[in-house]
Amino acid sequence: MAHLQEQSHWSDEDTKLLLETLLGGDSEFYEGLTGNAKHIFKKVSECIFKGWCSPESIKGRYKHLRRVFSYILTFESITGNGGGDPDVEVLDEKIENARTAGKDIGNLSGATLKKWYDEGWYALFNDR
């Protein structure tokens, strides 16, 4: 695990650990996210990241990831999830078409979308 104290942003490895901890099929923390998220973020900070990142950092990262996931769902709602493995340029073109159509997809890019699929982050959110 890359230690967040030593860096200013989350690594892909730390992001995957966070999402597997909160959203994985055997997560002991998932149910608590809807009730007492502040407590859950504190427990994850202490138990999983051993204090290397604060509960506030975990909360901020999780909220950011949820927002990106909502942009992906909005994007997919007009393009469908066609499967396959389109290249980044094709995704960028489809994303630009969605923006032109007035869809709120934030700063979603083809590279971001591909990374979410490749890293398994999309599946972790979508399976919940």
Disulfide bonds with the S-S distance in Angstrom:
none
